Amino acid sequence: MSTKASISHSNRHHFYEECLDNSNVYLEVNKPPGVELSHRDFSGTTATLIIPIEIWRQVVEDWIESHWGKHPDRDNKEIELNVSNFEDLLDEVIKKKNKHIGSSLDDLMEEKDEKKQSFTSEE
């Protein structure tokens, strides 16, 4: 006799609870395209993920509120890359990098001046 109580299932997945476990839910995926575990890839016939119930509830709530969750027309849609978006992102990264480098150089120059002052005041 199985202790699994199905919540959702298809030929590709089985989402269930174990009758004697009120702390976790279980998601079994048949023939996943891949599974990443601590930077390793695993391709097998079945992968089961044990998910603490608090995390699952948060995932469900966040999904419902997400842009993708509210727009199912995005499911399996081909990705459309817009070069201008990448250019804007690159410009933003360069600005942040230059700002960071500039502030780092300013900090180094200030530290150099402080050391120079402490050295000359000791003489």
OpenMM code with the backbone's topology and positions (N, CA, C; nanometers):
from openmm import Vec3, app, unit

residues = "MET SER THR LYS ALA SER ILE SER HIS SER ASN ARG HIS HIS PHE TYR GLU GLU CYS LEU ASP ASN SER ASN VAL TYR LEU GLU VAL ASN LYS PRO PRO GLY VAL GLU LEU SER HIS ARG ASP PHE SER GLY THR THR ALA THR LEU ILE ILE PRO ILE GLU ILE TRP ARG GLN VAL VAL GLU ASP TRP ILE GLU SER HIS TRP GLY LYS HIS PRO ASP ARG ASP ASN LYS GLU ILE GLU LEU ASN VAL SER ASN PHE GLU ASP LEU LEU ASP GLU VAL ILE LYS LYS LYS ASN LYS HIS ILE GLY SER SER LEU ASP ASP LEU MET GLU GLU LYS ASP GLU LYS LYS GLN SER PHE THR SER GLU GLU".split()
positions = [
    Vec3(0.0837, -0.1181, 0.0000),
    Vec3(0.0000, 0.0000, 0.0000),
    Vec3(0.0884, 0.1247, 0.0000),
    Vec3(0.0590, 0.2167, -0.0905),
    Vec3(0.1389, 0.3384, -0.1033),
    Vec3(0.1005, 0.4395, 0.0040),
    Vec3(0.2001, 0.5141, 0.0476),
    Vec3(0.1740, 0.6220, 0.1441),
    Vec3(0.1701, 0.7567, 0.0736),
    Vec3(0.1744, 0.7562, -0.0604),
    Vec3(0.1692, 0.8793, -0.1382),
    Vec3(0.0250, 0.9215, -0.1615),
    Vec3(-0.0009, 1.0493, -0.1373),
    Vec3(-0.1316, 1.1070, -0.1680),
    Vec3(-0.1103, 1.2109, -0.2776),
    Vec3(-0.1585, 1.1794, -0.3983),
    Vec3(-0.1344, 1.2659, -0.5135),
    Vec3(-0.2035, 1.4000, -0.5002),
    Vec3(-0.1308, 1.5037, -0.5389),
    Vec3(-0.1852, 1.6392, -0.5443),
    Vec3(-0.2033, 1.6780, -0.6910),
    Vec3(-0.1047, 1.6415, -0.7738),
    Vec3(-0.1096, 1.6690, -0.9174),
    Vec3(-0.0227, 1.5655, -0.9863),
    Vec3(-0.0669, 1.5224, -1.1055),
    Vec3(0.0157, 1.4260, -1.1788),
    Vec3(-0.0150, 1.4289, -1.3269),
    Vec3(0.0849, 1.3891, -1.4041),
    Vec3(0.0722, 1.3702, -1.5485),
    Vec3(0.1735, 1.2631, -1.5851),
    Vec3(0.1911, 1.2392, -1.7154),
    Vec3(0.2915, 1.1401, -1.7534),
    Vec3(0.4336, 1.1938, -1.7323),
    Vec3(0.4485, 1.3248, -1.7058),
    Vec3(0.5812, 1.3837, -1.6859),
    Vec3(0.6122, 1.4183, -1.5418),
    Vec3(0.5111, 1.4235, -1.4539),
    Vec3(0.5380, 1.4607, -1.3155),
    Vec3(0.4395, 1.3946, -1.2189),
    Vec3(0.4796, 1.3941, -1.0923),
    Vec3(0.3911, 1.3500, -0.9849),
    Vec3(0.4225, 1.4391, -0.8648),
    Vec3(0.3266, 1.5185, -0.8259),
    Vec3(0.3410, 1.6051, -0.7096),
    Vec3(0.2533, 1.5438, -0.6010),
    Vec3(0.3148, 1.5156, -0.4864),
    Vec3(0.2404, 1.4423, -0.3850),
    Vec3(0.2885, 1.4737, -0.2441),
    Vec3(0.2105, 1.4255, -0.1493),
    Vec3(0.2509, 1.4304, -0.0086),
    Vec3(0.2623, 1.2874, 0.0415),
    Vec3(0.3474, 1.2702, 0.1382),
    Vec3(0.3568, 1.1411, 0.2059),
    Vec3(0.2617, 1.1489, 0.3248),
    Vec3(0.1822, 1.0439, 0.3438),
    Vec3(0.0785, 1.0457, 0.4474),
    Vec3(0.1323, 1.0708, 0.5885),
    Vec3(0.2544, 1.0301, 0.6154),
    Vec3(0.3095, 1.0452, 0.7498),
    Vec3(0.4097, 1.1608, 0.7596),
    Vec3(0.4014, 1.2556, 0.6658),
    Vec3(0.4946, 1.3683, 0.6640),
    Vec3(0.4171, 1.4980, 0.6441),
    Vec3(0.4073, 1.5776, 0.7486),
    Vec3(0.3383, 1.7062, 0.7404),
    Vec3(0.4351, 1.8225, 0.7246),
    Vec3(0.5599, 1.7927, 0.6909),
    Vec3(0.6616, 1.8972, 0.6791),
    Vec3(0.7079, 1.9215, 0.5358),
    Vec3(0.6820, 1.8275, 0.4462),
    Vec3(0.7350, 1.8367, 0.3098),
    Vec3(0.6305, 1.7963, 0.2072),
    Vec3(0.6535, 1.8432, 0.0826),
    Vec3(0.5818, 1.7922, -0.0336),
    Vec3(0.6878, 1.7370, -0.1278),
    Vec3(0.6468, 1.6544, -0.2223),
    Vec3(0.7399, 1.5840, -0.3088),
    Vec3(0.7029, 1.6091, -0.4551),
    Vec3(0.8043, 1.6418, -0.5338),
    Vec3(0.7832, 1.6612, -0.6762),
    Vec3(0.8747, 1.5644, -0.7504),
    Vec3(0.8124, 1.4723, -0.8199),
    Vec3(0.8845, 1.3727, -0.8990),
    Vec3(0.8680, 1.4111, -1.0454),
    Vec3(0.9795, 1.4228, -1.1169),
    Vec3(0.9757, 1.4597, -1.2583),
    Vec3(1.0360, 1.3453, -1.3391),
    Vec3(0.9597, 1.2960, -1.4343),
    Vec3(1.0064, 1.1868, -1.5202),
    Vec3(1.0806, 1.2432, -1.6403),
    Vec3(1.1953, 1.1875, -1.6677),
    Vec3(1.2789, 1.2271, -1.7801),
    Vec3(1.2999, 1.3786, -1.7841),
    Vec3(1.3551, 1.4363, -1.6759),
    Vec3(1.3810, 1.5807, -1.6789),
    Vec3(1.4898, 1.6121, -1.7806),
    Vec3(1.4872, 1.7312, -1.8379),
    Vec3(1.5914, 1.7659, -1.9343),
    Vec3(1.7288, 1.7743, -1.8689),
    Vec3(1.7318, 1.7857, -1.7381),
    Vec3(1.8565, 1.7907, -1.6626),
    Vec3(1.8256, 1.8336, -1.5208),
    Vec3(1.9177, 1.8053, -1.4324),
    Vec3(1.9039, 1.8449, -1.2931),
    Vec3(2.0387, 1.8981, -1.2486),
    Vec3(2.0395, 2.0141, -1.1887),
    Vec3(2.1645, 2.0687, -1.1376),
    Vec3(2.1691, 2.0480, -0.9875),
    Vec3(2.2740, 1.9828, -0.9431),
    Vec3(2.2953, 1.9592, -0.8016),
    Vec3(2.4349, 2.0059, -0.7653),
    Vec3(2.4457, 2.1112, -0.6901),
    Vec3(2.5758, 2.1621, -0.6474),
    Vec3(2.6762, 2.1673, -0.7626),
    Vec3(2.6371, 2.2314, -0.8693),
    Vec3(2.7214, 2.2528, -0.9857),
    Vec3(2.7508, 2.1259, -1.0656),
    Vec3(2.6739, 2.0212, -1.0471),
    Vec3(2.6895, 1.9001, -1.1273),
    Vec3(2.5605, 1.8781, -1.2037),
    Vec3(2.5708, 1.8255, -1.3219),
    Vec3(2.4515, 1.7913, -1.3983),
    Vec3(2.4204, 1.6438, -1.3810),
    Vec3(2.2920, 1.6130, -1.3775),
    Vec3(2.2475, 1.4752, -1.3636),
    Vec3(2.1341, 1.4548, -1.4616),
    Vec3(2.1453, 1.3578, -1.5455),
    Vec3(2.0354, 1.3246, -1.6356),
    Vec3(2.0000, 1.1791, -1.6121),
    Vec3(1.8870, 1.1595, -1.5518),
    Vec3(1.8411, 1.0245, -1.5239),
    Vec3(1.6991, 1.0099, -1.5708),
    Vec3(1.6367, 0.9032, -1.5303),
    Vec3(1.4997, 0.8820, -1.5740),
    Vec3(1.3991, 0.9503, -1.4826),
    Vec3(1.4321, 0.9632, -1.3543),
    Vec3(1.3405, 1.0272, -1.2594),
    Vec3(1.4203, 1.1061, -1.1570),
    Vec3(1.3695, 1.2225, -1.1233),
    Vec3(1.4289, 1.3029, -1.0167),
    Vec3(1.3169, 1.3398, -0.9203),
    Vec3(1.3403, 1.3235, -0.7909),
    Vec3(1.2411, 1.3605, -0.6901),
    Vec3(1.3000, 1.4677, -0.6009),
    Vec3(1.2253, 1.5755, -0.5867),
    Vec3(1.2668, 1.6868, -0.5039),
    Vec3(1.1774, 1.6905, -0.3802),
    Vec3(1.2392, 1.6886, -0.2632),
    Vec3(1.1652, 1.6987, -0.1371),
    Vec3(1.1682, 1.8460, -0.0972),
    Vec3(1.0516, 1.9068, -0.0886),
    Vec3(1.0419, 2.0513, -0.0670),
    Vec3(0.9746, 2.0797, 0.0664),
    Vec3(1.0420, 2.1514, 0.1567),
    Vec3(0.9770, 2.1900, 0.2828),
    Vec3(0.8504, 2.2712, 0.2530),
    Vec3(0.7458, 2.2449, 0.3261),
    Vec3(0.6151, 2.3041, 0.2976),
    Vec3(0.6182, 2.4569, 0.3010),
    Vec3(0.6998, 2.5156, 0.3898),
    Vec3(0.7071, 2.6623, 0.3970),
    Vec3(0.7619, 2.7192, 0.2665),
    Vec3(0.8629, 2.6520, 0.2109),
    Vec3(0.9199, 2.6969, 0.0841),
    Vec3(0.8174, 2.6810, -0.0273),
    Vec3(0.7471, 2.5677, -0.0288),
    Vec3(0.6477, 2.5449, -0.1339),
    Vec3(0.5391, 2.6519, -0.1305),
    Vec3(0.4883, 2.6835, -0.0116),
    Vec3(0.3840, 2.7865, -0.0016),
    Vec3(0.4353, 2.9206, -0.0532),
    Vec3(0.5603, 2.9545, -0.0204),
    Vec3(0.6176, 3.0812, -0.0672),
    Vec3(0.6345, 3.0807, -0.2188),
    Vec3(0.6804, 2.9677, -0.2735),
    Vec3(0.6976, 2.9562, -0.4185),
    Vec3(0.5633, 2.9767, -0.4886),
    Vec3(0.4589, 2.9123, -0.4396),
    Vec3(0.3262, 2.9239, -0.5013),
    Vec3(0.2781, 3.0686, -0.4960),
    Vec3(0.2899, 3.1325, -0.3806),
    Vec3(0.2462, 3.2722, -0.3670),
    Vec3(0.3251, 3.3631, -0.4605),
    Vec3(0.4571, 3.3448, -0.4643),
    Vec3(0.5410, 3.4289, -0.5495),
    Vec3(0.5116, 3.4054, -0.6973),
    Vec3(0.4868, 3.2795, -0.7336),
    Vec3(0.4554, 3.2485, -0.8736),
    Vec3(0.3267, 3.3181, -0.9167),
    Vec3(0.2260, 3.3109, -0.8352),
    Vec3(0.0973, 3.3725, -0.8686),
    Vec3(0.1140, 3.5220, -0.8925),
    Vec3(0.2008, 3.5859, -0.8153),
    Vec3(0.2230, 3.7304, -0.8269),
    Vec3(0.3254, 3.7683, -0.9331),
    Vec3(0.3993, 3.6705, -0.9871),
    Vec3(0.5054, 3.7023, -1.0829),
    Vec3(0.4475, 3.7428, -1.2189),
    Vec3(0.5285, 3.8135, -1.2953),
    Vec3(0.4883, 3.8542, -1.4301),
    Vec3(0.4569, 3.7321, -1.5152),
    Vec3(0.5456, 3.6321, -1.5106),
    Vec3(0.5246, 3.5115, -1.5917),
    Vec3(0.4005, 3.4361, -1.5447),
    Vec3(0.3808, 3.4278, -1.4130),
    Vec3(0.2642, 3.3584, -1.3607),
    Vec3(0.1334, 3.4192, -1.4088),
    Vec3(0.1348, 3.5492, -1.4312),
    Vec3(0.0151, 3.6198, -1.4777),
    Vec3(0.0029, 3.6211, -1.6299),
    Vec3(0.1049, 3.5720, -1.7006),
    Vec3(0.1046, 3.5739, -1.8468),
    Vec3(0.1415, 3.4358, -1.9027),
    Vec3(0.0478, 3.3413, -1.8983),
    Vec3(0.0774, 3.2064, -1.9461),
    Vec3(0.1087, 3.2004, -2.0960),
    Vec3(0.0785, 3.3077, -2.1693),
    Vec3(0.1119, 3.3096, -2.3119),
    Vec3(0.2634, 3.3064, -2.3333),
    Vec3(0.3390, 3.3326, -2.2277),
    Vec3(0.4858, 3.3287, -2.2359),
    Vec3(0.5394, 3.1846, -2.2339),
    Vec3(0.4604, 3.0895, -2.1851),
    Vec3(0.5044, 2.9500, -2.1731),
    Vec3(0.5560, 2.8972, -2.3065),
    Vec3(0.6753, 2.8428, -2.3043),
    Vec3(0.7389, 2.7781, -2.4189),
    Vec3(0.7519, 2.8679, -2.5417),
    Vec3(0.7419, 2.9967, -2.5217),
    Vec3(0.7546, 3.0913, -2.6320),
    Vec3(0.9030, 3.1098, -2.6641),
    Vec3(0.9335, 3.1251, -2.7920),
    Vec3(1.0719, 3.1468, -2.8332),
    Vec3(1.1220, 3.2789, -2.7754),
    Vec3(1.2448, 3.2776, -2.7264),
    Vec3(1.3054, 3.3970, -2.6692),
    Vec3(1.3373, 3.4944, -2.7820),
    Vec3(1.2942, 3.6192, -2.7643),
    Vec3(1.3228, 3.7236, -2.8616),
    Vec3(1.4270, 3.8172, -2.8013),
    Vec3(1.5438, 3.8186, -2.8615),
    Vec3(1.6511, 3.9039, -2.8130),
    Vec3(1.6465, 4.0374, -2.8851),
    Vec3(1.6532, 4.1425, -2.8052),
    Vec3(1.6519, 4.2772, -2.8591),
    Vec3(1.7887, 4.3389, -2.8302),
    Vec3(1.8655, 4.3680, -2.9332),
    Vec3(2.0016, 4.4181, -2.9170),
    Vec3(2.0034, 4.5474, -2.8362),
    Vec3(1.9053, 4.6335, -2.8546),
    Vec3(1.9063, 4.7611, -2.7816),
    Vec3(1.8954, 4.7391, -2.6312),
    Vec3(1.8264, 4.6337, -2.5887),
    Vec3(1.8195, 4.6034, -2.4453),
    Vec3(1.9575, 4.5664, -2.3922),
    Vec3(2.0347, 4.4918, -2.4712),
    Vec3(2.1689, 4.4543, -2.4295),
    Vec3(2.2605, 4.5762, -2.4251),
    Vec3(2.2430, 4.6652, -2.5214),
    Vec3(2.3239, 4.7872, -2.5221),
    Vec3(2.2954, 4.8717, -2.3982),
    Vec3(2.1674, 4.8845, -2.3625),
    Vec3(2.1309, 4.9588, -2.2419),
    Vec3(2.1908, 4.8935, -2.1178),
    Vec3(2.1826, 4.7606, -2.1103),
    Vec3(2.2386, 4.6883, -1.9971),
    Vec3(2.3899, 4.7064, -1.9910),
    Vec3(2.4566, 4.6969, -2.1057),
    Vec3(2.6011, 4.7140, -2.1100),
    Vec3(2.6399, 4.8551, -2.0651),
    Vec3(2.5663, 4.9560, -2.1114),
    Vec3(2.5927, 5.0938, -2.0686),
    Vec3(2.5807, 5.1069, -1.9173),
    Vec3(2.4786, 5.0443, -1.8614),
    Vec3(2.4564, 5.0497, -1.7159),
    Vec3(2.5715, 4.9831, -1.6413),
    Vec3(2.6160, 4.8679, -1.6901),
    Vec3(2.7272, 4.7961, -1.6261),
    Vec3(2.8549, 4.8799, -1.6336),
    Vec3(2.8808, 4.9398, -1.7482),
    Vec3(3.0007, 5.0221, -1.7635),
    Vec3(2.9960, 5.1416, -1.6692),
    Vec3(2.8817, 5.2074, -1.6570),
    Vec3(2.8678, 5.3211, -1.5649),
    Vec3(2.8967, 5.2785, -1.4214),
    Vec3(2.8384, 5.1654, -1.3814),
    Vec3(2.8608, 5.1175, -1.2445),
    Vec3(3.0065, 5.0799, -1.2230),
    Vec3(3.0670, 5.0171, -1.3244),
    Vec3(3.2078, 4.9783, -1.3134),
    Vec3(3.2946, 5.1020, -1.2994),
    Vec3(3.2727, 5.2004, -1.3846),
    Vec3(3.3514, 5.3229, -1.3799),
    Vec3(3.3319, 5.3962, -1.2468),
    Vec3(3.2107, 5.3970, -1.1981),
    Vec3(3.1832, 5.4614, -1.0690),
    Vec3(3.2593, 5.3887, -0.9587),
    Vec3(3.2554, 5.2550, -0.9627),
    Vec3(3.3235, 5.1748, -0.8607),
    Vec3(3.4745, 5.1945, -0.8700),
    Vec3(3.5279, 5.1894, -0.9919),
    Vec3(3.6727, 5.2076, -1.0098),
    Vec3(3.7119, 5.3473, -0.9643),
    Vec3(3.6322, 5.4464, -1.0019),
    Vec3(3.6609, 5.5836, -0.9608),
    Vec3(3.6612, 5.5990, -0.8105),
    Vec3(3.5626, 5.5404, -0.7436),
    Vec3(3.5579, 5.5521, -0.5974),
    Vec3(3.6724, 5.4738, -0.5338),
    Vec3(3.7103, 5.3614, -0.5943),
    Vec3(3.8230, 5.2838, -0.5427),
    Vec3(3.9526, 5.3626, -0.5567),
    Vec3(3.9712, 5.4296, -0.6716),
    Vec3(4.0901, 5.5114, -0.6916),
    Vec3(4.0924, 5.6294, -0.5952),
    Vec3(3.9754, 5.6902, -0.5747),
    Vec3(3.9671, 5.8008, -0.4782),
    Vec3(4.0068, 5.7535, -0.3392),
    Vec3(3.9598, 5.6360, -0.3002),
    Vec3(3.9934, 5.5801, -0.1686),
    Vec3(4.1433, 5.5552, -0.1574),
    Vec3(4.2040, 5.5012, -0.2640),
    Vec3(4.3479, 5.4754, -0.2627),
    Vec3(4.4281, 5.6053, -0.2521),
    Vec3(4.3868, 5.7062, -0.3262),
    Vec3(4.4571, 5.8345, -0.3210),
    Vec3(4.4444, 5.8980, -0.1824),
    Vec3(4.3254, 5.8888, -0.1240),
    Vec3(4.3046, 5.9425, 0.0106),
    Vec3(4.3910, 5.8684, 0.1118),
    Vec3(4.3970, 5.7362, 0.0996),
    Vec3(4.4797, 5.6548, 0.1896),
    Vec3(4.6277, 5.6914, 0.1728),
    Vec3(4.6703, 5.7129, 0.0483),
    Vec3(4.8083, 5.7511, 0.0202),
    Vec3(4.8389, 5.8858, 0.0867),
    Vec3(4.7472, 5.9819, 0.0730),
    Vec3(4.7676, 6.1141, 0.1335),
    Vec3(4.7757, 6.1048, 0.2854),
    Vec3(4.6886, 6.0195, 0.3446),
    Vec3(4.6905, 6.0023, 0.4902),
    Vec3(4.8233, 5.9433, 0.5370),
    Vec3(4.8723, 5.8449, 0.4648),
    Vec3(5.0003, 5.7832, 0.5013),
    Vec3(5.1148, 5.8835, 0.4859),
    Vec3(5.1073, 5.9632, 0.3789),
    Vec3(5.2102, 6.0636, 0.3554),
    Vec3(5.2115, 6.1664, 0.4681),
    Vec3(5.0906, 6.2092, 0.5110),
    Vec3(5.0801, 6.3069, 0.6197),
    Vec3(5.1310, 6.2495, 0.7511),
    Vec3(5.0965, 6.1240, 0.7794),
    Vec3(5.1420, 6.0640, 0.9052),
    Vec3(5.2932, 6.0450, 0.9040),
    Vec3(5.3508, 6.0172, 0.7871),
    Vec3(5.4943, 5.9993, 0.7766),
    Vec3(5.5669, 6.1328, 0.7964),
    Vec3(5.5153, 6.2379, 0.7333),
    Vec3(5.5805, 6.3679, 0.7450),
    Vec3(5.5621, 6.4291, 0.8832),
    Vec3(5.4520, 6.3983, 0.9508),
    Vec3(5.4300, 6.4525, 1.0840),
    Vec3(5.5157, 6.3821, 1.1882),
    Vec3(5.5643, 6.2614, 1.1597),
    Vec3(5.6499, 6.1880, 1.2523),
    Vec3(5.7925, 6.2399, 1.2489),
    Vec3(5.8308, 6.3123, 1.1432),
    Vec3(5.9697, 6.3605, 1.1306),
    Vec3(5.9984, 6.4755, 1.2184),
] * unit.nanometer
topology = app.Topology()
chain = topology.addChain("A")
for resn in residues:
    res = topology.addResidue(resn, chain)
    for name in ("N", "CA", "C"):
        topology.addAtom(name, app.Element.getBySymbol(name[0]), res)
